Amino acid sequence: MIRGYIKRTYAIDDRTVNALLRSEDGPLDAASLISMASEGSALIVSAAKEVVSKAKEEHGGTAGLSFPETAYSLPLLYGWKGIADIDLDGAMSLLSDLDITGGGTLDDGLRAGENAMYASEIIESVRYLNGMTEEGEGFVPDRVLRELGLSFVDETIPGAVLFLGRKNGNPAELRKMVRDCQSKGMVACASGDCLEQMRDNGIAIGWGRMFYPLGTFTATVHALNFAARAAYSFGSVAEGDREKLRAYLSKRPKIVVVHMGPLTCLDAAFAFAALLHSAVVITDRDVPHISGALRSCTDHLEMLQVGIEERGITVKLEPIDLPVAYGPAFEGESVRQPNKYLEAGGTKSESFELLRIADEKNITDGRITVIGKDINEFERGSTVPLGILVEIYGKDIQSDLEPVIERNIHHFLNFAEGVWHAGQRDSNWIRISDHAKDSGLRWEHIGKILVHKIKEEFGKVVTRIQVTVTTDPKEVTRLHDDAKKIYEKRDERMRGLTDDSVPVFYTCTMCQSFAPDHVCIVAPERLGLCGAINWLDAKASNELSPNGPNVPISKGAAVSDAKGEWEGTNDIVRAQSHGNVERMCMYSLMDAPMTSCGCFEAIVAMTADMQAVVIVDRDHAGITPIGMKFSTLAGSIGGGRQTPGFMGIGRQYITSKKFISAEGGLIRVAWMPKRLKESLASEIKRIGTEMGVPDLYDKIADETVTEDAEGLMAWMAEAEHPALSMSPLIE
């Protein structure tokens, strides 16, 4: 760790820094560990007072402290202490009131860790106040947590790993450790010397890889506030509810701390803070074994597996024999133009992907056929034609499952390092990186991924799979023509699916592992809040797992057709919410709207004048005309709450005929972020025309027009927005 960087960035004196980084190499008993944690905690609190004192001289005592893009200001103070907002004067008062620990019990160690994490959050927030942060590292925004929500829920991501310390011996083993972490689907964080070692060894780290660089010194605290925010965002844990927070963290998210090298006082303090969050700490130091909390492991390549076993984590992701790494860590990876070896589709070449059921006589299970040139046979920078045909067979498989399984091609391919996939059908777009090609990735491996993952995810109904990948132009065109006929038949089938045309809706309770009182009701015209589960998906899920999260429910007698309220849906919502929600209206924002979990894609909220609504998606970091950012709004409605006037939704629901139809539908929308609006442009124009407002798209404001309530009201008057002639949302 670079002491000069710490002194320059944090403005802490050398003596304090040296004391915090004092390390022990020999065996440590429990008393010694607690003593080091207590010493480290006292030093961090002292350093925080010094940092706050200097900040008050520059900014004044009333300057507020918070992290960017979060609804929880300083999340650990929010959850453990019940402090929703704090300024520099308040921070100094809090630090002065912290008890100095010095005993030798486990409780003393936990109290030392707790004090250290409060002081660290204050130090880090002052760093943000001073603008002394590094781009691309540090505090992980709420939106990143919400993007991972469904993956945490279905345990695609089984847990999180924090890498601390400095690896002695062969630093190249770090790459194997990281690869093992990614192949198991774990979220990872790194800080301090370990982070620098990883960068020095060329290990790619970044938010798009589910591997978060926290920074140095007290920045380790961002791993803890990331975990705690899961409880607030999904579990509806209120500020200061320590017991509920502790209970939540004992179950999820499951954290493993991997510590290597000499143990510093700073590390010891953070270790006990991690234990407070139900983490298990695995270290290569000689320490006592405390089951489920602390264990020694000198084989660095075994540390993660030991931690997984000690914490009771179940890894679902089965390994695939590929020349590149594979796991959800790479789903957010981009292959940009300078790193691209070849690409297909994206309007630049003819490309398609199709999954269809075939006769068992025409399928050889596991066969992968490549027609045309392989990846390495093209020149670098090539744009190529590409056809991916997946043929499946199962004795009891139904045609409705074809598009459900086909949509998963996107996720299955994106899990491969160096493969970027967007879109679907014949609007897909694929890029292969230089690194993937140089590592030996070929079209055969693309087929191998699809065979493996379809068997893994849909093996109950799919018993045979074969894949054909073609880059031969004539063959791509021939197969594409056949594919277009199948797409059209599916679309015709989907057009006939409405809420009124089906006998059942489906529950989706996947998020209940994180949000115990929430249940989605999935209908043909309203998909799940996460945007990943539509009615056909839920139907397929129920066929694969009748006792799973998607259960068919009869609507029962109608209470209100206009609002989408039925006796059957009310019964299931009441039961699944443990009695906390009595009734729910599928088509209303104002009367008993659907509860919100935490991994919703967007939020609908009524305007200040209660005449219209705004929509904000989680990709928008700016303020909205109702005075709140997405993160603040999300924090106030998530965790299974039912909040009239505010509702989490999936993006696709915006263009449904049932979108808040009880309040007038899409013509109630007065504002949405520009990027979201442009992505829905054709649908907004079509729906506006159908609703008698052909220029609706132009009447919807965005952040380039206004970001405040007064500006939006003025815009609506100037644009003669149709919501102004409608009844107010609240009479």
Buried (B, 14 or more C-beta within 10 A) or exposed (E): BEEEBBBEBBBBEEEBBEBBBBBBEEEBEBBBBBBBBBBBBBBBBBBBBBBBEBBBEEBEBEBBBBBEBBBBBBBBBBBBBEBEEBBBBBBBEBBEEBEEBEBBEBEBBBBBBBBBBBBBBBBBBBBBBBEEBEEEBBBBBBBBBBBBBBBBBBBBBBBBBBBBBBBEEEEEBBBEBBBBBBBBBBBBBBBBBBBBBBEEBEBBBBBBBBBBBBBBBBBBBBBBBBBBBBBBBBBBBBBBBEEBBBBBBEEBBBBBBBBBBBBBBBBBBBBBBBBBBBBBBBBBBEBBEBEEBBBBBEEBEEBBBBBBEBBEBEBEBEEBEBBBBBBBBBBBBEBEEEBBBBBBBBEEBBBBBBBBBBEEEEBEBBBBBBBBBBBBEBEEEBBBBBBBBBBBBBEEBEEBBBBBBBBBBBBBBBBBBBBBBBBBBBEBBBBBBBBBBEBEBBBBBBBBBBBBBBBEBBEEBBBBBBBBBBBBBEBBEEBBEEBBEBBEEBEEEEEEBEBEEBEBBBBBBBBBBBBBBBBBBBBBBBBBBBBBBBBBBBBBBBBBEEEBBBBBBBBEEEBBEEBBBBEBBBBBBBEBBEEBBEBBBBBBBBBBBBBBBBBBBBBBBBBBBEBBBBBBBBBBBEBBBBEBBBBBBBBBBBBBBBBBBBBBBBBBBBBBBBBBBBBBBBBBBBBBBEEBBEBBEEBBBBBBEEBEBEEBBEBBBBBEBBBBBEBBBBBBEEBEBBBBEBEEBEE
